[in-house]
């Protein structure tokens, strides 16, 4: 099982990359969700910059329902990209579609079939209810993430009770453990800043951040291995 203590989300543009510092995150997610076809060259350049600095790169893509996902992967998935960070999955058939799409793109890119990892984000109530089935639906999975910010937005309340989000975390943690996967926390709600000791106590093994300055603290806060 790979460490996923620290996951760093960065722009898909070499000119927009933050000062990465000397502490390497366990996974660096290149944010392709808001990149159109004209930005793929910049994304590829950002990936090359990160890989040269020793980063384990994941592509943070659009979800499997997007008609642009295939073109996005064809343009950016290449040998040396470790995996794909996948949002927007609700049903196991969507995850299996993403799995088969990756196999096709791997073949076209000269990558060994099945080599590209998947990190899966649980970000709505429907996916949360199927978390166990989703965690078991692909051999590519390396983490199951609980995206508490979109889950909280789905509740449509001004200030969701922390216990509700803890319930979501627990469901994802148990689903992940049942399939031998680590569970990680997504980007925090602005009104509910993360407390890593509490996340660790809930069984989470890492957290996503936009701030390279947090990487060292995350690597220290969460268990390794």
C-alpha positions as CSV (number, residue, x, y, z in Angstrom):
1,X,0.0,0.0,0.0
2,X,1.4,3.4,-1.0
3,X,1.7,6.2,1.5
4,X,-0.9,9.0,0.8
5,X,-0.2,11.1,3.9
6,X,0.2,14.3,1.8
7,X,-1.6,15.0,-1.5
8,X,-0.8,18.3,-3.1
9,X,-3.2,19.8,-5.7
10,X,-1.4,22.1,-8.2
11,X,-2.4,24.0,-11.4
12,X,-1.9,22.4,-14.8
13,X,0.5,25.2,-15.9
14,X,4.2,25.4,-15.2
15,X,4.0,29.1,-14.8
16,X,1.3,28.7,-12.1
17,X,3.1,26.1,-10.0
18,X,3.7,27.3,-6.4
19,X,7.1,27.2,-4.8
20,X,7.2,23.5,-4.2
21,X,9.8,23.6,-1.5
22,X,12.0,20.6,-0.5
23,X,9.4,18.3,1.1
24,X,7.9,16.0,-1.5
25,X,4.2,15.1,-1.1
26,X,3.2,11.4,-1.5
27,X,1.1,12.4,-4.5
28,X,1.0,15.6,-6.6
29,X,-2.3,16.1,-8.4
30,X,-2.2,18.2,-11.5
31,X,-5.6,19.9,-11.8
32,X,-7.0,19.3,-15.2
33,X,-10.6,19.9,-14.3
34,X,-10.6,23.5,-15.6
35,X,-8.2,23.0,-18.5
36,X,-9.6,23.0,-22.0
37,X,-7.9,21.4,-25.1
38,X,-5.8,24.5,-25.6
39,X,-4.2,24.0,-22.1
40,X,-3.0,20.5,-22.6
41,X,0.5,21.6,-23.7
42,X,0.9,23.6,-20.6
43,X,-0.3,20.6,-18.5
44,X,2.2,18.4,-20.1
45,X,5.0,20.9,-19.4
46,X,3.8,21.1,-15.7
47,X,3.9,17.3,-15.5
48,X,7.4,17.3,-16.8
49,X,8.6,19.9,-14.4
50,X,7.1,18.0,-11.4
51,X,8.5,14.7,-12.5
52,X,11.9,16.2,-12.9
53,X,11.7,17.4,-9.3
54,X,10.8,13.9,-8.1
55,X,7.1,14.2,-7.7
56,X,4.7,11.2,-8.0
57,X,2.2,12.7,-10.4
58,X,-1.5,12.0,-10.6
59,X,-3.8,13.7,-13.2
60,X,-6.8,15.2,-11.4
61,X,-9.3,14.8,-14.2
62,X,-12.9,15.4,-15.0
63,X,-15.3,12.7,-14.1
64,X,-16.3,9.7,-16.2
65,X,-19.5,11.4,-17.3
66,X,-17.5,14.1,-19.1
67,X,-17.3,13.8,-22.9
68,X,-13.8,15.4,-22.6
69,X,-12.2,12.8,-20.4
70,X,-10.9,10.6,-23.1
71,X,-9.3,13.5,-25.0
72,X,-7.9,14.8,-21.7
73,X,-6.2,11.5,-21.0
74,X,-4.9,11.0,-24.5
75,X,-3.3,14.4,-24.3
76,X,-1.7,14.1,-20.8
77,X,-1.3,10.5,-19.8
78,X,2.2,9.3,-20.7
79,X,4.9,7.0,-19.3
80,X,6.0,8.3,-15.9
81,X,2.6,9.6,-14.8
82,X,1.7,7.5,-11.8
83,X,-2.0,7.7,-11.7
84,X,-5.4,9.4,-12.2
85,X,-7.3,11.2,-9.4
86,X,-11.0,10.6,-10.4
87,X,-14.0,12.7,-9.1
88,X,-17.6,12.4,-10.1
89,X,-18.1,8.6,-9.9
90,X,-21.5,7.5,-8.6
91,X,-21.9,3.9,-10.0
92,X,-19.5,1.0,-10.2
93,X,-20.2,0.9,-14.0
94,X,-18.7,4.4,-14.3
95,X,-15.6,3.3,-12.5
96,X,-15.3,0.2,-14.7
97,X,-15.7,2.5,-17.7
98,X,-12.9,4.7,-16.5
99,X,-10.8,1.5,-16.0
100,X,-11.4,0.4,-19.5
101,X,-10.8,3.9,-20.9
102,X,-7.4,4.0,-19.1
103,X,-6.5,0.6,-20.6
104,X,-7.2,1.9,-24.1
105,X,-5.2,5.1,-23.5
106,X,-2.4,3.2,-22.0
107,X,-2.2,1.0,-25.1
108,X,-2.0,4.1,-27.3
109,X,0.6,5.7,-25.1
110,X,2.8,2.6,-24.9
111,X,2.2,2.1,-21.2
112,X,1.8,-1.3,-19.7
113,X,-1.9,-2.1,-19.4
114,X,-3.1,-1.7,-15.8
115,X,-0.1,0.2,-14.7
116,X,-1.8,3.5,-14.1
117,X,-3.2,3.9,-10.6
118,X,-6.6,5.4,-9.6
119,X,-7.5,7.5,-6.7
120,X,-11.3,7.8,-6.2
121,X,-13.1,10.7,-4.6
122,X,-16.5,10.1,-2.8
123,X,-18.2,13.4,-3.1
124,X,-22.0,12.9,-3.1
125,X,-24.5,11.0,-1.1
126,X,-25.2,8.4,-3.9
127,X,-21.5,7.5,-4.1
128,X,-21.2,7.5,-0.3
129,X,-24.0,4.8,-0.2
130,X,-22.0,2.7,-2.6
131,X,-18.5,3.3,-1.2
132,X,-17.9,-0.3,-0.4
133,X,-18.9,-1.5,-3.9
134,X,-16.8,1.3,-5.5
135,X,-13.7,0.5,-3.4
136,X,-13.9,-3.1,-4.6
137,X,-14.7,-2.3,-8.3
138,X,-11.1,-1.7,-9.6
139,X,-7.7,-3.3,-9.0
140,X,-6.2,0.1,-9.9
141,X,-7.4,1.9,-6.8
142,X,-4.7,3.2,-4.5
143,X,-6.9,5.4,-2.2
144,X,-10.5,6.3,-1.5
145,X,-11.0,9.9,-0.7
146,X,-13.8,11.6,1.2
147,X,-14.6,15.0,-0.3
148,X,-16.3,16.6,2.6
149,X,-16.7,20.1,1.0
150,X,-19.0,18.9,-1.8
151,X,-20.8,16.5,0.5
152,X,-21.5,19.4,2.9
153,X,-22.8,21.5,0.0
154,X,-25.2,18.7,-1.0
155,X,-26.8,18.9,2.5
156,X,-27.8,22.5,1.6
157,X,-27.4,23.8,5.1
158,X,-25.4,26.9,6.1
159,X,-23.3,25.1,8.7
160,X,-23.4,21.3,8.5
161,X,-23.0,19.6,11.8
162,X,-19.5,18.2,12.1
163,X,-21.0,14.8,13.2
164,X,-22.6,14.5,9.7
165,X,-19.2,14.9,8.0
166,X,-17.6,12.5,10.6
167,X,-20.3,9.9,9.6
168,X,-19.2,10.3,5.9
169,X,-15.6,9.9,6.9
170,X,-16.3,6.8,8.9
171,X,-18.3,5.2,6.0
172,X,-15.4,5.9,3.6
173,X,-12.8,4.6,6.1
174,X,-14.5,1.3,6.6
175,X,-15.2,0.9,2.9
176,X,-11.6,1.6,2.1
177,X,-10.3,-0.8,4.8
178,X,-12.5,-3.6,3.6
179,X,-10.7,-3.5,0.3
180,X,-7.2,-2.9,1.8
181,X,-7.1,0.8,0.8
182,X,-6.2,3.9,2.7
183,X,-8.8,6.6,3.1
184,X,-7.9,10.3,2.7
185,X,-9.5,13.6,3.3
186,X,-10.3,16.1,0.5
187,X,-9.9,19.9,0.5
188,X,-11.4,21.4,3.6
189,X,-14.4,23.6,4.0
190,X,-13.3,27.2,4.7
191,X,-15.5,27.3,7.8
192,X,-14.2,24.0,9.1
193,X,-10.4,24.0,8.9
194,X,-8.9,20.5,9.2
195,X,-7.5,19.2,12.4
196,X,-5.1,16.4,11.3
197,X,-5.0,14.7,14.7
198,X,-8.8,14.3,14.6
199,X,-8.7,13.1,11.0
200,X,-6.0,10.5,12.0
201,X,-8.2,9.4,15.0
202,X,-11.1,8.8,12.5
203,X,-8.9,6.4,10.6
204,X,-7.9,8.7,7.7
205,X,-4.3,8.3,6.5
206,X,-3.7,11.6,4.7
207,X,-5.2,14.8,3.4
208,X,-5.3,16.9,0.2
209,X,-4.0,20.4,0.3
210,X,-3.2,23.3,-2.1
211,X,-0.3,24.5,0.1
212,X,3.2,23.1,-0.3
213,X,4.0,24.5,3.1
214,X,1.7,22.0,4.7
215,X,3.4,18.9,3.2
216,X,6.0,18.4,5.9
217,X,3.3,18.6,8.6
218,X,1.1,16.1,6.8
219,X,3.9,13.7,6.4
220,X,4.5,13.9,10.1
221,X,0.9,13.9,11.2
222,X,-0.3,10.7,9.4
223,X,1.0,7.2,9.7
224,X,3.4,5.7,7.1
225,X,2.9,2.3,5.5
